[in-house]
Every structure is written in structure tokens, then in C-alpha cells.
Amino acid sequence: MWDYSEKVKDHFFAPRNAGAVEGANAVGDVGSLSCGDALRLSLKVDPDTETILDAGFQTFGCGSAIASSSALTEIIKGYTLDEALKVSNQDIADYLDGLPPEKMHCSVMGREALQAAIANYRGEDWKDDHEEGALVCKCFAVDEVLIQETIKANGLHTVEDVTNYTKAGGGCSACHEGIEEILVRVLAERGEQFDPAGPAAPVRQPSQGKLSNLQRIRRIEAAIEGIRPNLQRDDGDVELIDVDGKNVFVKMTGACAGCQVAAVTLDGIQQRIVEDLGEFVRVLPADVQKLAQSA
């Protein structure tokens, strides 16, 4: 499982400001259920001083997404809108005493939701989609501008860094070359050279060659079977429902169904599968697949 700080755990188990703000006059929506993360941030803003009087969040995502959203609402209450716009995703992570590198995209999502909410209050047209031709990662709908800004703001150097902060490149890997081109350009602007073989180089397929679909599914099943006894000891369980490309859909049963730490359990299952499979996959509840198919 990921190495979470005590403050991340605190904000996950006891999130602050969860739910919609009554009388909100600013709302920002980012992410999507099909990608596994979605966040709605609502604000109550004093129209005379543009001070944020209250903030609340509604999120569908992992424990880090919940903790990041909770932290963001605590940070910005009492700020003016201009002060809030200066809050960076690193500020959110620092407030939580750090996030695992693989979960930094949760803090980026919080910052985007804040920008969207403020734009909504000011009657501006803010949207997280992209102009024709600017889309880099089709799996997670991440555009070139977001990748550039995130590299610059956080001093990123590798494709793996970009994936951790934005999720771009974490699906089919077809956009890795495009991400590398952006890295080359941005690093050159600050006098650095891109090194694809650096210590944090992107994850590649195992050297023994690409696994067949049947081999992948069997390894995923084996990884889940290795986790089930731990869950069953606490009267819970997990069942593999489907494998669709890089998405692994599971059903939590018994005590795990509806458990408030289910998101953390899913993180642990995902890490185990990634380690055993030798490639990136995303573990999602089976309900997400149903929602995406009906959308």
C-alpha cells in the first residue's frame, strides 16, 4: 500500500467540509467517473470583499483525493479569491505533510476545481477540455497545456513524474512519446536536458515480452487471490469482475462493501497487481464501469 502521512489518514478518515455548501454561489467540477476521479468544489463567497466564507467538496476517488479535497477547503476558507488562486497543488500536498508520488494528481485536481469554481463565480468560461489537436492523453483526457504547466510548476523531469501528477501516460502508454516531446521543450527552456533513462524513467513492459490477454488476466487473478485472505479475516472480500485494457474492475463484498476505507483497500490491490503484472493498471469499483457505460 502507499505510504500515507498521518495527516493524509486524518483527512481521509475524518474529512473536513464534506458535502455541498448551503447557499453556495460558486461551483467547480473537474474529472470524470470514467477516469475514476471526480470532484465538485462549492464555495460561498462574500460579494463585497470576494472572501471565501465557506467551502465544501463532493468527490468520487481514492483516499488521497478525499484528503486533498478536505485540505484544500481548509486552506482557502478566509482567503480572497485572488489569494486562493495563488494556492498551488504543492501547497495542498505540503499541508498534508506530503503525498505519495503516485497520488500527486489528486492535488492537481483540487487546484483545477478551485480555478473552475472561481471562474464560475466571476462568470468566466473555464473548462478542463481542450482545443482540437491539443489533447495528448486520450485515456485520461489530459491536454498539452496542463502537462506544460504541471511540469513547470512542480519541476518534473520524467514521463513517470508527469503520470504521477496528471495521470497522462498511465493508460495505454501511447502518449509517452508526446509527453517526452513536451518534457524536452520545457526542460530546454530552463537549461536542462531530458534524460529518458533517468532514475525515475517511465515504466516499460517487462523484458520477457508482452503478455497475452489470458496471461494478464491470470496474473491479475493471482494477485487478487493473494490479497483475499487478508480481507476475509475481517469478514470482507473482493471479486474480479472484468479487465478492460488498463482498467481492472472489482466488486467489494462482505464487510468491504461500503466500508469507509474501501478506497485505501483498492489502492493496495492496485499496487499489488501493478507489482505482479509489471505494468500500470487502475483498479476501479465495478459500479464505475456501469456508470461509464450508461453515460
C-alpha positions in Angstrom: 0.0 0.0 0.0 1.1 3.6 -0.5 3.0 5.3 2.3 0.5 7.9 3.6 1.3 10.6 6.2 -0.7 10.7 9.4 -2.3 13.9 8.2 -3.5 12.3 5.0 -5.0 9.5 7.0 -6.7 12.0 9.3 -8.2 14.0 6.5 -9.4 10.8 4.8 -11.0 9.2 7.9 -12.4 12.5 9.2 -12.7 14.8 6.1 -13.4 18.4 6.8 -16.2 20.2 4.9 -17.5 17.2 3.1 -20.7 17.9 1.2 -22.2 20.8 -0.7 -22.1 24.3 0.9 -25.6 25.7 1.6 -26.1 28.9 -0.3 -23.0 28.4 -2.5 -22.5 30.9 -5.2 -19.5 29.3 -6.9 -19.2 25.7 -8.1 -16.3 24.0 -9.9 -16.4 20.5 -11.4 -13.4 18.6 -12.7 -12.6 15.0 -13.6 -15.0 12.2 -14.6 -16.3 9.0 -13.3 -15.0 7.1 -16.3 -11.4 8.1 -15.3 -12.0 7.1 -11.7 -11.7 10.6 -10.1 -14.3 13.4 -10.0 -14.5 16.4 -7.8 -17.1 19.2 -7.2 -16.0 22.1 -5.1 -18.6 24.6 -3.8 -17.8 28.0 -2.3 -19.8 30.7 -0.5 -18.2 34.0 -1.5 -18.9 37.4 0.1 -19.8 39.5 -2.9 -18.5 42.7 -1.3 -15.0 41.5 -0.4 -14.7 38.4 -2.6 -13.7 36.5 0.6 -14.4 32.8 0.7 -16.7 32.3 3.7 -17.2 28.6 3.4 -16.1 25.8 1.2 -17.2 22.2 0.7 -16.5 19.2 -1.6 -18.1 16.2 -3.1 -15.6 13.7 -4.6 -15.5 10.2 -6.1 -12.0 9.0 -5.8 -9.3 7.4 -3.7 -8.2 8.3 -0.2 -5.7 10.8 -1.4 -8.5 12.5 -3.5 -10.7 12.8 -0.4 -7.8 14.1 1.8 -6.6 16.6 -0.8 -10.1 18.0 -1.2 -10.5 18.2 2.5 -7.2 20.0 2.9 -8.0 22.4 0.0 -11.2 23.5 1.7 -9.4 24.2 5.0 -6.7 26.2 3.3 -8.9 28.5 1.3 -11.5 29.4 3.8 -11.0 33.1 4.8 -8.9 33.8 1.6 -9.9 36.3 -1.0 -10.4 34.8 -4.5 -7.2 36.3 -5.7 -5.3 34.8 -2.7 -7.0 31.4 -3.3 -5.8 31.5 -7.0 -2.2 31.5 -5.7 -2.7 28.2 -3.9 -0.7 25.5 -5.8 -1.1 21.8 -5.8 2.2 21.6 -3.9 0.7 23.8 -1.2 -2.1 21.2 -0.8 0.4 18.3 -0.7 2.6 20.2 1.9 -0.5 20.9 4.0 -0.9 17.1 4.2 2.8 16.6 5.0 3.3 15.1 1.6 1.5 12.7 -0.8 2.9 9.6 -2.4 4.3 10.5 -5.8 1.7 8.3 -7.5 -1.1 10.3 -5.9 0.1 13.9 -6.7 -2.5 14.1 -9.4 -5.1 14.4 -6.6 -3.7 17.7 -5.5 -3.6 18.9 -9.1 -7.3 18.0 -9.5 -8.1 20.1 -6.4 -6.3 23.1 -7.8 -8.2 22.8 -11.0 -11.5 22.6 -9.2 -10.6 25.8 -7.3 -9.9 27.5 -10.6 -13.1 26.3 -12.1 -15.2 27.5 -9.1 -13.7 30.9 -9.1 -14.2 31.2 -12.8 -17.8 30.2 -12.3 -18.3 32.9 -9.6 -16.9 35.5 -11.9 -18.9 34.4 -14.9 -15.9 33.3 -16.9 -15.8 30.4 -19.2 -13.5 27.8 -17.6 -13.4 24.2 -18.8 -11.0 21.3 -18.5 -11.5 20.1 -22.0 -9.2 21.1 -24.8 -9.0 22.7 -28.2 -8.8 20.4 -31.3 -5.4 18.9 -31.6 -4.2 19.8 -28.1 -5.2 16.5 -26.5 -2.2 14.4 -25.5 -3.5 11.6 -23.4 -6.8 10.2 -24.7 -7.1 7.7 -21.9 -7.5 10.4 -19.2 -8.3 13.4 -21.4 -5.2 15.4 -20.4 -4.2 18.3 -22.7 -0.8 19.8 -23.6 -1.3 23.0 -21.6 -2.0 21.1 -18.3 1.1 19.0 -18.8 3.3 22.0 -19.6 2.0 24.0 -16.6 2.4 21.0 -14.2 6.0 20.3 -15.4 6.9 24.0 -14.8 5.1 24.4 -11.5 6.5 21.2 -9.9 9.9 20.8 -11.5 9.1 17.5 -13.2 11.7 15.6 -15.2 10.3 12.3 -16.5 7.3 10.7 -18.0 6.7 8.9 -14.8 6.6 12.2 -13.0 4.0 13.5 -15.4 1.9 10.4 -15.0 2.0 10.8 -11.2 0.9 14.4 -11.3 -1.6 14.3 -14.1 -2.3 10.6 -14.9 -1.3 11.3 -18.5 0.5 8.2 -19.9 -0.9 6.0 -17.2 -3.3 4.1 -19.5 -2.2 2.6 -22.9 1.2 4.4 -22.9 0.6 5.5 -26.5 1.2 9.2 -25.5 4.6 8.6 -23.9 6.4 10.0 -26.9 4.2 13.1 -26.9 4.9 13.6 -23.2 8.6 13.2 -23.9 8.5 15.9 -26.6 6.8 18.3 -24.1 9.4 17.5 -21.5 12.3 18.1 -24.0 10.9 21.5 -24.8 10.1 22.6 -21.3 13.4 21.4 -19.8 15.3 23.1 -22.6 13.6 26.4 -21.6 15.1 26.1 -18.2 18.5 25.0 -19.5 18.1 21.3 -18.7 18.3 18.2 -20.9 15.7 15.4 -20.9 17.1 12.0 -19.9 14.7 9.1 -20.6 17.0 6.7 -18.8 17.0 8.7 -15.6 16.3 7.1 -12.2 12.6 7.9 -12.5 12.3 6.7 -16.1 8.8 5.6 -17.2 7.7 2.1 -16.6 8.1 -0.1 -19.6 6.9 -3.6 -20.5 8.8 -6.5 -18.8 11.8 -7.7 -20.8 10.3 -11.1 -21.3 7.8 -9.6 -23.8 4.2 -8.6 -23.9 1.8 -10.8 -22.1 -1.2 -12.3 -23.9 -4.6 -11.2 -22.6 -5.1 -14.6 -21.0 -1.7 -14.3 -19.2 -2.5 -10.8 -18.0 -5.9 -11.9 -16.6 -4.4 -14.9 -14.9 -1.7 -12.8 -13.2 -4.4 -10.3 -12.1 -6.5 -13.1 -10.7 -3.5 -14.5 -8.9 -2.6 -11.1 -7.4 -6.2 -10.7 -6.1 -6.2 -14.2 -4.7 -3.1 -13.3 -2.7 -5.0 -10.4 -1.1 -8.3 -12.0 -0.4 -7.2 -13.9 2.8 -6.3 -10.6 4.5 -9.8 -9.2 3.7 -11.6 -12.4 4.6 -10.1 -12.3 8.1 -12.1 -9.1 8.6 -15.2 -10.6 7.1 -14.6 -8.8 3.8 -13.8 -10.0 0.3 -13.1 -8.8 -3.3 -14.1 -10.3 -6.6 -12.7 -9.7 -10.1 -15.5 -8.6 -12.4 -13.8 -7.5 -15.6 -10.5 -6.5 -17.2 -10.8 -3.8 -19.9 -7.4 -2.7 -21.2 -5.6 -1.0 -18.3 -8.8 -0.9 -16.1 -9.4 -3.7 -13.7 -13.0 -3.7 -12.3 -13.6 -5.4 -8.9 -16.5 -5.8 -6.6 -16.0 -5.4 -2.8 -18.2 -7.7 -0.8 -19.0 -8.5 2.8 -17.6 -6.0 5.3 -15.6 -4.3 2.5 -18.8 -3.3 0.7 -19.5 0.4 1.7 -16.5 0.4 4.1 -15.2 3.9 4.6 -11.6 2.7 3.9 -12.6 0.8 0.7 -10.7 3.4 -1.4 -7.5 2.6 0.6 -8.1 -1.1 0.0 -8.4 -0.5 -3.7 -5.1 1.4 -3.7 -3.5 -1.6 -2.0 -5.0 -4.0 -4.5 -3.8 -1.8 -7.4 -0.3 -1.6 -6.1 -0.1 -5.4 -5.7 -1.4 -6.0 -9.3 1.0 -3.4 -10.7 3.9 -5.1 -9.0 2.9 -8.6 -10.0 1.9 -7.7 -13.6 4.9 -5.4 -14.4 2.7 -2.7 -16.0 0.4 0.1 -14.9 -3.3 -0.7 -14.3 -6.0 1.1 -12.5 -8.3 -0.8 -10.1 -11.8 0.6 -10.0 -15.2 -0.5 -8.4 -17.4 -2.3 -10.8 -20.1 0.4 -10.3 -17.8 2.9 -12.2 -17.9 0.7 -15.3 -21.7 0.6 -15.2 -21.9 4.4 -14.8 -19.5 4.9 -17.7 -21.4 2.5 -20.0 -24.7 4.2 -19.2 -23.4 7.7 -19.7 
